[in-house]
Amino acid sequence: MSLLPLMFRSLVRLISALMSQPTASVTTLLFYSNLLPRNLNLERMVRRELLDEENHLFHFLISFLRCLW
């Protein structure tokens, strides 16, 4: 299996999540990057379904943010 279709699907999923639910997507990224405080009100905005195994770019962004800060 080529890497291009795998990353293209992941890119489409990431863009569609950011376009359809921008607040939930950004909150999920920041929450799992440990950049948001552990707060019950913020945890309600986190969408765990964005963290499936095939969403590679979403996991890459989380890892990148963890390393950056």
C-alpha positions in Angstrom: 0.0 0.0 0.0 1.3 3.4 -1.0 1.8 6.1 1.5 0.1 8.8 -0.6 -3.5 7.5 -0.3 -3.1 6.9 3.4 -1.9 10.4 4.0 -4.5 11.9 1.6 -7.3 10.2 3.5 -5.9 11.5 6.8 -5.5 15.0 5.4 -9.1 15.0 4.2 -10.3 13.8 7.6 -8.3 16.5 9.4 -9.5 19.3 7.1 -13.1 18.2 7.3 -12.9 18.0 11.1 -11.4 21.5 11.3 -14.1 22.9 8.9 -17.1 21.2 10.4 -16.2 21.5 14.1 -13.4 24.0 14.5 -13.8 24.6 18.2 -14.0 20.9 19.1 -11.0 20.0 16.8 -8.7 22.7 18.2 -9.8 21.9 21.8 -9.1 18.2 21.2 -5.6 19.1 19.8 -4.7 21.3 22.7 -6.2 19.0 25.3 -4.2 15.9 24.2 -1.1 18.0 23.7 -1.3 18.9 27.4 -1.6 22.6 26.6 -5.0 22.9 28.2 -5.7 22.5 31.9 -7.6 19.4 33.0 -11.0 21.0 33.5 -14.4 19.3 33.3 -15.9 22.2 31.2 -13.1 21.9 28.6 -13.3 18.0 28.6 -16.9 18.4 27.4 -15.6 20.0 24.2 -13.1 17.3 23.5 -14.1 14.8 20.8 -12.5 11.4 21.3 -13.8 10.1 18.0 -11.2 12.3 16.3 -8.4 10.2 17.7 -9.0 7.0 15.8 -6.0 5.1 14.4 -6.3 6.2 10.8 -6.2 9.9 11.6 -2.4 10.1 11.3 -2.0 13.8 10.8 -4.1 14.6 13.8 -1.8 12.4 15.9 1.2 14.1 14.3 -0.1 17.5 15.2 -0.6 16.4 18.8 2.9 15.0 19.0 4.3 18.1 17.4 2.6 20.4 19.9 3.8 18.2 22.8 7.4 18.6 21.6 7.1 22.3 20.8 5.8 23.4 24.3 
